[in-house]
Amino acid sequence: MVLTALGGALGALSRLPVGRSEEAWNAFRRAPLTIPLAGYVIGAIVAFPFLLIGAPVTTFLGIGVPLLTAAVLYVALVYFLTGISHVDGLADLADGAATYGTAEERLDVMADPATGAAGTLAVSVVVVALAFGAFGLVSAGVGPAIPFAVALCAEVSAKTGMATLVCFGEAAHEGLGSQLVESSDWRSAVPVATAAVPVLFLAPIRGGPTLLATLLAGPAVALALLAWSRRELGGVTGDVLGAANELGRVVAIHAGVVAWTLF
């Protein structure tokens, strides 16, 4: 059952060719702990370029990957593997946030397939911020282990943020988001946290505070979005979930960079 739900999570949260059946989707929406579990898989894949920095095989062959190239490959893999559905949610939410009016008027703007200036700006800022965060990781001069661990942890953090919204949020309207939000409640938060915490053991002792800051960033972003969406939208939507993923990832990456610099 858990494997079926995990397949559904990977199918919903990435472009991996798994979990596309109705059975997998139904199992996934009833098991929010699979959201951070999917973050481990997705995170390991997108963080792989960082392992090529000074890796023994690449050093031996004389084809070590330049730092900037590793950072760019990471960003490219993120969006290649996860697609644009969450990015679209971020754009829609930004357009809604820039709208003055009632919750219904904001939701109408968010449902418009056209992307406005606010959405375009938000996506541009997030992508650029992610690229700078990735370069901050590789320019710290710590080899491949810490950048890989932080990037993987950032994905788990972002997905834990999404799961936080699923566990504590209320649906603003019927839709894709409501199928997740209405299938869980606050009691599901315990297994979600249990699934996310093991990522902290990826780092050496000195990297502990770095990964802790990285992991906490996603849920912190999600709680801020939850408060805003309750006030301005009347609840959580699929766009809010997507925005939590995109914002959670970039904030988590920068939290990791800052924590490593300070500690």
N, C-alpha and C positions, 0 to 999 in steps of 0.2 A: 504493500500500500504506500509506504513512504517513498519507495523507488518510483512508483507510478506518479506520485505527487511531485517528486523532484524532477521527473521528466517533464511534467506539465509546467513546472516553474521555469525550467530552462527553455521550453518552447515558447512561453509567454514573454520571457525577459531577454531573450537573445534570438539570434538567427540560426542557432544550432538545430539540425534536422531531427529533433526528438520531441516527444510529448505533444503532438499535434492532434491527438484524438480527443473526443468529448470526454471519455473516461479519465484521461490524464488531466484535462482542464478541471473537471469536477473534483478530482482528488486534490489538485493543487489549491483551489480556492478554499478548501476546508482545512488546509494545513499551512498556515502562514510561516511556520518554522522553515519550510522549504525555500522561502525567499532568501534569507541569508545563506542557506546551504548552497543555493544556486550561485550566490556571490563568490563562494570559494572556487567553483569551477570556472566561472567567467573571469574572475580576478586572476587566477593562475594563468589563463591563456593570454589576457591582455598585458600582464606584467612580464611575460616571457622575454621581450626585448631587453629588459634590464639585466637579465642573466648573461647576456652576450657581452657585457662590459667586462673585459679582462678575464673572460672565462678561459680555462686552460686550453680547451680545444681551439678556440679562436686565436689565442695567443700563439699556440704552437704552429698554427697554419699561417700566422701573420695576417689575419683578416679580422682583427679586433674591431668591434663596432664603435664608431665615434660616439661620444656622449650625446651630442645633439641629435644624431640619427636615432639612437635608442629612444630618446624622448619623443621624437616625431613618430616613430613606429608604434610606440605605446598609444599615443593619441589616435593614430589611424586605426589601430586594432580595436580600440574602444568602440568607435563608431561603426566600424565594419561588422563587428561581432554583435553589437546590441541594436543596430539599426537606428531608425530615426523616430520611432514611435514615442519614446520618452522625450526626445528633443522637441518633437511636435507638441507634447504636453507642456513643456516649459514655455514654448512660444505662445501657446494659447493662454496659459495662465498669466503671462506677462501682459498680453493684450487685455485680458480681463481686469488685471490689477490697475492698468492705466485708464480704465473706464470709470467715469463718475456716474453713479446711479445705484439702483437697487441690485439685490443679489440676482434677481431674474434677468436684469439687463446685462450684468456681468457674464452670466452663464450663456446668454444669447451671443454675446461677442465671442466667447470662448468656443462656441459651437460653429462659428463661421469658419469655413475651410481656408479663407484667405488669411494670410499672416500680415499683421500690421507692423508699424514702426517699432513699437515696444517689444514685440515678439522677436523681430529681427535683431534688435539691439541686445536683448537678453541672451539669445543663442550665441551671438558673436562674442559677447563678453565671457560667457561660460567656456566656450571652446578655447579662446585665447588664454583665459585664466588657467585652464587645465594644462595647456601647453607650457605655460610659465611654471606651473607647479611641478610638472614632470622634469623640466630643465633644472629646477631648484633641487630636485632629488638627486639627479646625476652629477650636478656640479658641487655637491657637498664633499666629494672626494672620499666616499666611504665604500667604494667597490660595489658589486652587484647585489649583495644580500639585503641591505637595508632598503634600497629603492624597490626591489622586488617585493619585499615584505610589506612596505607601505602601500604600494599600488594594489596588491592583493587585498590588504586590510581595508583600503579605501572602498573597494568594490563591495566587500562584506558590510562595511559601514553604511554605504548608500542603500543597499538592499535591506539592512536592518531598519533604516529609516522608513523605507516603504512599508515594512512589516509593522512598524510602530503605528503608522497611520491606519493600517488595516485593523489592528487590534483596538485602537482607542478612538477611531473616527466614526462618524455617522455619515451615511450617503446623502449628498445634496440632491440627487435625482437618480432615476433609474438609468442604468448604463453598465458599461464594462466595470467601472470602479465599484459600483454598488454590489456587483456579484461577489467581489472580494470582501468589501467592508461588512456587508450584511451576513457573511458566513462565519465571522469570528467576533470575539469580544476580548475584554481586557485579560481574561484568564489565559488566552493564547500567548500573552507576552512573555510568560515564564519559559516555555520551550523555545521561543524566538531568541531570548537572551542566552539560553543555554547553548543554542546552536552557534551564536555569534562569538561568545567569549573565547573558545579555543584558538581563534586566530591570533590572540595575544602571544601565544607560545612560539610563533614563527621567528621572533626576534631574539638576538642575544641579549644578555642582561642589560647592557646599556640602552638597547633599543626598546625596552619595556615602556617607559613613559611616552615614547614616540608612537608606538602602536596603540597605546591607551587613548591618547589624544585623537589619533586617526579614527579609532573605532567609535568614540563618543560623538564625533562631529556629525555623522549622518543622522542619528536619532535626535540630536539637538536641532538640526535644521528641520527635521520632520515635525517636532513639537512646535516650533515657531510657525511652520506652515499650517499645522492643525489649528492653532489659535486664530491665525488670520482667516483661514477658509471657513471656520465656524462663524466668524463675525461678518465676513464679506460675501460668502457664498451660501451659507446655511449648511455647510458640511463638506465632505471630501468628494472629489470627482476623480475620474481616471487621469485627467490632466494634472491634478494636484499630486497624484502618485508618481506620474512621470517626472514632474518638476522636482519632487523630493529626491528622486534617483539622480538626476543631473546635478542639482545643487549640492546634494549630499556628497557626491563623489569629489567635486572640485574643492569643497570646503574641507573634506577629509584629507585630501592630498596636501593642501596648504597647512592644515593643522599639523600633519606629520612633519613637514619641512620646518615649521616654526619650532615644534617641540624638539626636534633633533638639534636645531641650532642652539636652543636655550639649555638643553639638558645633556 
